[in-house]
Amino acid sequence: MPIIQFRLNGAAMAVDADPDQMLLDVLRGRLGVTGAHFGCGANECGACYVMVGDRAMASCDMPLWSVADKDVVTVEGLGTIEAPHPLQRAFISEQAMQCGHCVSGILVSAAALLKRNPSPTEAEVRAALDRNLCRCGSHNRMIRAVLRAAAEMAAT
């Protein structure tokens, strides 16, 4: 099997795996990075989103070969307990999560949006998170949290 090289959360990776294996399976099974969750397996729910470059993408139907030589960021790469990302702080402050299954994908989607557009409107935040499904009913709090994080990031 060929070795696929990419950067995961800033660290160089060299993975000896089937290049057609889904990135989500490699992240969770081989690399022990479990923040991206399996939801639908068909790029329909957003639970498995990772950031590739400045775009949130479904890792459940993304073959490993497609991230060769690219930067991949999972929710684990956004911040730490000691130094959380502004989005993570804002989600906690706004109580914008309940069960947690969808939140990692939503945080990644929001981070990708803020990377491309540091001052989004509410409509732009809603559009960026539209592909992420959440059954907990926390959507309005999530929108407020993303706008709060954007304002915090703009002030620094």
Secondary structure, DSSP 4 states (H G I P E B T S, - for coil): -PEEEEEETTEEEEEES-TTSBHHHIIIIIS---SS--S-SSSSS-TTEEEETTEEEEGGG-BGGGGTT-EEE-GGGT--SSS--HHHHHHHHTT--SS-TTHHHHHHHHHHHHHH-SS--HHHHHHHHTT---SSS-HHHHHHHHHHHHHHHHH-
